[in-house]
Amino acid sequence: MEEIKRIAVLTSGGDAPGMNAAIRAVVRSGISHGLEVFGIVRGYDGLIGNEIKRMQSQEVSNILQTGGTILKTARSEEFMTLQGRKKAYDNLISKGINGLIVIGGDGSFAGASRFAGEHNFAVVGIPGTIDNDLYGTDYTIGYDTALNNVVDAVDKIRDTASSHNRIFFVEVMGREAGFIALRSGIATGAEAILIPEVEGQVKQMMKTMTNRGEIKKSSIIIVAEGEREASIWEMADMVRKELPGSDVRVSILGHIQRGGRPTAYDRVSASRMGVAAVDALLNKKNNVMVGLVNNKITLVPLSKTIKLHKEVNRDLLAIVDLLV
Ligand code: ADP
């Protein structure tokens, strides 16, 4: 493979706070290594539409502390097609770019992996998703900020819950995974946590609530978006029926979870990953994702991140019931 002189970076799929810190690290470390760095606007859609611009160091000034992504993000139907990916390839080649860094989740990596295979193109992934549900890394960019956003919000809900003796069901993000729910539930002292990875939790939650109904009337129950046993509204009704006279409310936290200033942890990790992604391209370690395992940078094949499932931390699960 020819020497890498020009690289491009894009953000794809769901936005996550800390993506800007990763973009900055790619641009600055790329320039430090003597590379020309390009930013692609609006993910794969922008790549197909040739929205590719040269990035200088000053263009990434003052973005480290901001949420969202300055490169914008998108979901691209066209990149799902062979022709779309061919257009993307032609655009990169016409600019002499032969290395691509994709910041996104497993969907973005599935696309990146296909693209790399079809065109023998050097691609490196950086895990950017608030859900933390990517195999091959302990941690994904945005997760820590989202978690802290949830903790802030639930602490506030706790004030009103305890003042009025209310029971609050709080829905947090995580369509497929309970990482945010599990950790935020422990951090806020939730009375119950329901996540898609574990079955039989509705029964357990009902038991907890009926047992404690007389002792303490205010409660917080954290429910991951992807919980399948029952909807959050059904659960609220079940508790209302079981505990007549109880004041049960539902709060869906929604998009506030993914916004705002990234935490120091997200900024530092995103910076490390951005630098490591450029290093990987320069060292011809292609079609890999940069990960953090036990706080050390690792490289894992993109194919594994797509196929393999990341488990929630069972040690954390084990302590939940002991703390209620
Ligand atoms: P995330 O990266 O956050 O998981 P998505 O699942 O929405 O987000 O994926 C982002 C984009 O990646 C999709 O809109 C699509 O353009 C591309 N993509 C996802 N899966 C594939 C695939 N199997 N082949 C080609 N492109 C894909």
Residues whose N, C-alpha, C, O or C-beta is under 5 A from the ligand:
A	BS01	ADP	S12 G13 G14 Y44 A74 R75 S76 E77 F79 M80 G104 G105 D106 G107 S108 A110 G111 R114
